Amino acid sequence: MVPVTAQFQAESALHPAARELLLEIFDQGWADPRKLHLESRRAAILLQEAKESIANDLGLSPAEIYFLGEISLGFHLAVAGLAHNEGRLIHSSIDRQEVLALASQFPHALHVGVNNSGEISLPRLARSDVLLWQSINAETGLLRPLHAELQEFSGSIFVDHTAYPMPAPELPSWTTALWDASSWSGPHGLSIFGLKSGTQSWRNPFPHLEQSVVPSGFSLPLAMASAVALSHWKKDEIAATSNASEMAQRIRDYVSVEIPHTDFLSADLPALRSILSLSFLYVDAERLQADLAAEGFAVDSGSACISANLEASHVLKGMGLLSQGNIRLRLHHRVTIAEIEAFLPVLKRLVEKQRE
């Protein structure tokens, strides 16, 4: 087994601070917080503390967040809960696969294309419309801030924050949102569903009890570990952002000179520098990914949403970018310049080997 030299995949290991406390958390948070005995009351206190910590870091009220054990369930709650009227369900061609699949179930969905900068030309919006908005694209790192004209939009907005833990948008019509704990080095298997207080446009799309907003099948210890990981991740992010920008520029500079016929997102576009997508002409992505793994470098390839799908990326195709020979790097907080320096000559050698 070749040791992993560098981990550039989208997912990351659990934050050390959360891992250190995890066993203790499982010892404390095993009881059902909805029941009345002593251990359950303690668990309820721990749950509230986790909600308050995460809500504070995401700029929400604790009453506005709900823990879920399955992120696909979160997309269904957030989107289907809004798409119950005759208004249009507006989404872009570069949204996550879960969003595209959900939208295809509604006859009034409007699929909006993007240009090669990822910009959407929104139609004139009506109050009955529902807008599905992705804050950061998980494959390219492209930042997609909400347009200024949406300040006046009186319809409903779902915001997909699953690629990066951005705060909730300060919009009057913000309705639902979704976060993925693994995006801040929290545990896999936990997502955060946001429902804005006082909203009247959301309806629970599942059979439910009168006071139930979401199913209760989530792990309390994972929720607590997520709160610890997010708190520490935010402290690390300021310094890590500068490091990621330096490393991303180092990769761009090297590839531009040493590996011709490579396509990547323009550095002038607003994007998260810790996500870098590279496409190599005349290269098979699956083979390149496997060859890099054999050298000890873990990268992603193909679709950002389904790791097993190595077909041409719908995101890159939607933006008119080269999708052949695509790999994607995530520059996590613990990635170092030394790992980048070790990776680049190996990447060049393997690309040249295929092109020969």
C-alpha positions in Angstrom: 0.0 0.0 0.0 1.5 3.4 -1.1 1.3 5.9 1.8 -0.7 9.0 1.1 1.7 11.9 0.5 -1.0 14.5 0.2 -4.8 14.5 0.6 -6.4 16.8 -2.0 -9.9 15.2 -2.1 -13.0 17.2 -1.3 -13.5 15.4 2.0 -11.1 15.8 4.8 -10.2 14.0 8.0 -12.1 15.0 11.2 -10.7 18.1 12.8 -8.2 17.0 15.5 -10.1 18.9 18.2 -13.3 17.1 17.4 -11.5 13.7 17.2 -9.9 14.2 20.5 -13.3 14.7 22.2 -15.3 12.2 20.2 -15.0 9.3 22.6 -16.0 11.5 25.5 -18.8 12.9 23.5 -20.2 9.4 22.7 -20.1 8.6 26.4 -22.1 11.8 27.3 -24.5 12.0 24.4 -26.0 8.6 24.0 -29.4 9.3 25.5 -32.5 10.4 23.6 -32.8 14.2 24.4 -36.6 14.1 23.9 -37.2 11.9 27.0 -37.4 12.9 30.6 -35.0 10.8 32.6 -31.7 12.3 33.9 -29.4 11.2 31.1 -31.9 12.4 28.5 -32.0 15.8 30.2 -28.2 16.0 30.1 -28.3 15.0 26.4 -30.9 17.8 25.8 -28.5 20.3 27.3 -25.7 19.1 25.2 -27.9 19.3 22.1 -28.9 22.9 22.9 -25.2 23.9 23.4 -24.3 22.3 20.1 -27.1 24.2 18.3 -26.2 27.5 20.0 -22.5 27.1 19.0 -23.2 26.2 15.4 -26.0 28.8 15.0 -23.7 31.5 16.3 -20.9 30.5 13.9 -23.4 30.5 11.0 -25.1 33.7 11.9 -28.4 32.2 12.8 -30.7 31.8 15.8 -30.6 28.3 17.4 -34.3 28.1 16.6 -33.5 28.3 12.9 -31.3 25.2 12.6 -32.1 21.5 12.6 -29.7 18.6 12.5 -30.1 15.9 9.8 -28.2 12.6 9.4 -28.5 12.6 5.5 -27.7 15.5 3.3 -30.0 14.3 0.5 -32.8 14.5 2.9 -31.9 18.1 3.6 -32.1 19.0 -0.1 -35.5 17.5 -0.3 -36.8 19.3 2.8 -35.3 22.6 1.6 -36.5 22.5 -2.0 -39.7 20.4 -2.0 -40.8 22.3 1.1 -40.9 25.5 -1.0 -42.1 24.1 -4.4 -45.8 23.6 -3.5 -47.3 26.5 -5.5 -47.6 27.2 -9.2 -44.6 29.6 -9.3 -41.4 28.7 -11.2 -38.6 26.7 -9.5 -35.6 28.5 -10.8 -32.2 26.8 -10.7 -28.9 26.9 -12.7 -27.2 24.3 -14.9 -24.2 24.0 -12.5 -26.1 23.2 -9.3 -25.5 20.0 -7.4 -26.8 16.8 -8.8 -29.3 16.5 -5.9 -30.8 19.9 -6.9 -31.0 19.0 -10.6 -32.7 15.7 -9.7 -35.2 17.4 -7.5 -36.0 20.1 -9.9 -36.6 17.6 -12.7 -39.6 16.3 -10.6 -41.4 19.6 -10.9 -43.1 20.6 -14.2 -42.8 24.3 -13.4 -38.9 24.1 -12.9 -36.9 26.6 -15.0 -33.4 25.5 -15.9 -31.2 28.6 -16.4 -27.8 28.4 -18.1 -24.6 30.2 -17.2 -21.8 31.9 -19.1 -18.1 30.8 -18.9 -17.8 32.9 -15.7 -20.6 31.1 -14.1 -22.9 34.1 -14.1 -26.6 33.5 -14.3 -28.9 35.8 -16.3 -32.0 35.7 -14.1 -35.4 36.2 -15.6 -37.8 38.7 -14.2 -38.8 37.3 -10.9 -42.4 37.0 -9.6 -43.5 36.7 -6.0 -44.6 33.1 -6.6 -41.2 32.0 -7.8 -38.7 29.9 -5.8 -35.0 30.6 -6.4 -32.4 27.8 -5.8 -29.0 29.5 -5.2 -25.6 27.9 -4.7 -23.3 30.2 -2.7 -20.0 28.4 -3.8 -19.6 25.8 -6.6 -18.0 22.7 -5.1 -16.2 21.8 -8.3 -14.7 25.2 -9.4 -14.7 27.1 -6.1 -16.7 29.8 -8.0 -18.3 32.3 -5.6 -21.8 33.2 -6.4 -23.0 36.0 -4.2 -26.7 36.9 -4.2 -27.5 39.6 -6.7 -28.3 43.0 -5.4 -31.7 43.0 -7.1 -32.7 40.0 -4.9 -32.9 42.4 -2.0 -36.3 43.4 -3.5 -37.4 39.8 -4.3 -40.4 38.8 -2.3 -40.5 35.2 -3.2 -38.6 32.3 -1.6 -34.9 31.5 -1.8 -33.1 28.3 -0.9 -29.4 28.8 -0.5 -27.0 25.8 -0.9 -24.0 26.4 1.5 -22.9 22.7 1.4 -19.5 23.4 -0.2 -18.3 25.9 2.4 -19.7 27.2 5.8 -20.8 30.7 4.7 -23.1 32.6 7.1 -26.8 32.8 6.2 -27.5 35.5 3.7 -29.0 38.8 5.0 -32.0 38.8 2.8 -35.6 39.5 3.7 -36.8 36.6 1.5 -34.2 34.0 2.6 -36.2 30.9 3.5 -34.2 27.7 3.6 -30.5 26.8 3.6 -28.3 23.7 3.9 -24.8 23.2 5.3 -22.7 20.0 5.3 -20.6 19.5 8.5 -17.8 17.8 6.5 -17.1 21.1 4.7 -15.6 22.4 7.9 -13.8 19.1 8.8 -16.7 18.0 10.9 -17.9 14.4 10.8 -19.5 12.9 7.8 -23.2 12.0 8.1 -24.4 15.3 9.6 -26.0 18.2 7.8 -27.6 21.4 9.0 -31.0 22.5 7.7 -31.8 26.1 8.1 -35.4 27.4 8.2 -35.8 31.2 8.6 -37.9 32.1 11.6 -41.4 33.4 10.8 -41.5 32.0 7.2 -44.9 31.2 5.9 -43.9 29.8 2.5 -42.3 26.5 3.7 -44.4 23.4 4.2 -43.0 20.1 5.4 -43.0 17.7 2.4 -42.9 14.6 4.5 -45.6 12.9 6.6 -45.0 14.3 10.1 -46.3 14.9 13.5 -47.8 18.3 14.3 -44.7 19.9 15.8 -42.1 18.0 13.9 -40.0 20.0 11.4 -37.4 17.4 10.5 -37.0 13.7 11.2 -35.0 13.1 14.4 -32.7 10.4 13.1 -29.3 12.1 13.6 -26.4 11.3 15.9 -26.2 13.7 18.9 -22.4 13.0 19.4 -21.8 13.9 15.7 -23.7 17.1 16.2 -21.6 18.0 19.2 -18.4 17.1 17.3 -19.6 19.2 14.4 -19.9 22.2 16.7 -16.4 21.7 18.1 -15.0 21.3 14.5 -16.7 24.4 13.2 -15.5 26.6 16.1 -11.9 25.5 15.5 -12.2 25.6 11.7 -13.3 29.2 11.8 -10.2 30.1 13.9 -7.9 28.4 11.4 -9.6 29.7 8.3 -8.2 33.3 8.3 -4.6 32.1 8.1 -5.5 29.1 5.9 -7.1 31.4 3.3 -3.9 33.2 2.7 -2.0 29.9 2.5 -4.5 28.5 0.0 -4.2 31.5 -2.2 -0.4 31.2 -2.3 -0.6 27.4 -3.0 -3.3 27.9 -5.7 -1.2 30.5 -7.4 1.9 28.3 -7.2 -0.1 25.5 -9.0 -1.5 27.9 -11.6 2.0 29.3 -12.4 3.6 25.9 -12.6 0.8 24.4 -14.8 0.7 27.4 -17.1 4.4 27.0 -17.9 5.1 23.3 -17.5 1.9 21.6 -18.7 0.5 23.1 -21.8 -3.1 22.6 -23.0 -4.5 22.8 -19.5 -7.7 24.6 -18.7 -8.7 26.1 -15.4 -10.9 28.9 -14.0 -9.5 32.4 -14.5 -7.8 33.8 -11.4 -9.7 37.0 -12.0 -13.0 35.4 -11.2 -14.3 35.6 -7.6 -13.6 32.1 -6.3 -12.7 30.2 -3.2 -8.9 29.6 -3.7 -8.9 26.4 -1.7 -10.7 24.6 -4.6 -8.9 24.2 -7.9 -10.1 22.4 -11.0 -7.6 21.5 -13.7 -8.5 19.9 -17.1 -5.8 18.4 -19.3 -6.4 18.0 -23.0 -5.6 14.5 -24.4 -5.7 13.0 -20.9 -8.0 10.3 -19.4 -9.2 11.6 -16.0 -9.8 8.2 -14.4 -6.4 6.9 -15.4 -4.7 10.1 -14.2 -6.5 9.9 -10.8 -5.5 6.2 -10.4 -1.9 7.0 -11.4 -1.7 9.9 -8.9 -3.1 7.6 -6.2 -0.4 5.0 -7.0 2.1 7.8 -6.3 0.4 8.7 -3.0 -1.7 11.7 -4.1 -5.4 11.6 -3.5 -7.5 13.8 -5.9 -11.0 14.0 -7.1 -12.2 13.6 -10.7 -15.3 13.9 -12.8 -18.5 15.1 -11.1 -18.2 17.1 -7.9 -21.4 15.6 -6.7 -21.0 11.9 -7.3 -17.5 10.5 -6.8 -18.2 7.3 -8.6 -19.3 9.2 -11.7 -16.3 9.9 -13.9 -18.3 11.2 -16.9 -17.7 14.7 -18.1 -18.6 17.2 -15.4 -21.9 18.9 -16.0 -20.5 22.0 -14.2 -17.6 22.4 -16.6 -19.8 21.6 -19.6 -22.3 24.2 -18.4 -19.6 26.9 -18.2 -18.2 25.9 -21.6 -14.9 24.9 -20.1 -12.7 21.9 -21.1 -14.0 18.8 -19.2 -11.6 16.3 -20.6 -8.9 15.0 -18.2 -10.3 16.9 -15.2 -9.0 16.6 -11.7 -10.0 18.7 -8.7 -7.8 19.7 -5.7 -9.1 20.8 -2.3 -6.4 22.7 -0.4 -7.4 21.9 3.2 -6.1 23.7 6.2 -3.4 21.1 6.8 -2.1 21.0 3.2 1.5 22.4 3.0 3.6 24.1 0.4 6.0 21.1 0.6 3.2 18.8 -0.5 2.4 21.0 -3.4 6.0 21.1 -4.5 6.1 17.3 -4.3 2.9 16.9 -6.2 3.5 19.2 -9.2 6.4 17.4 -10.9 4.6 14.1 -10.4 1.5 15.6 -12.1 3.6 16.8 -15.0 5.3 13.4 -15.5 2.0 11.5 -15.5 0.3 13.9 -17.9 3.2 13.7 -20.3 3.2 9.9 -20.0 -0.4 9.8 -21.1 0.1 12.3 -23.9 3.0 10.3 -25.3 
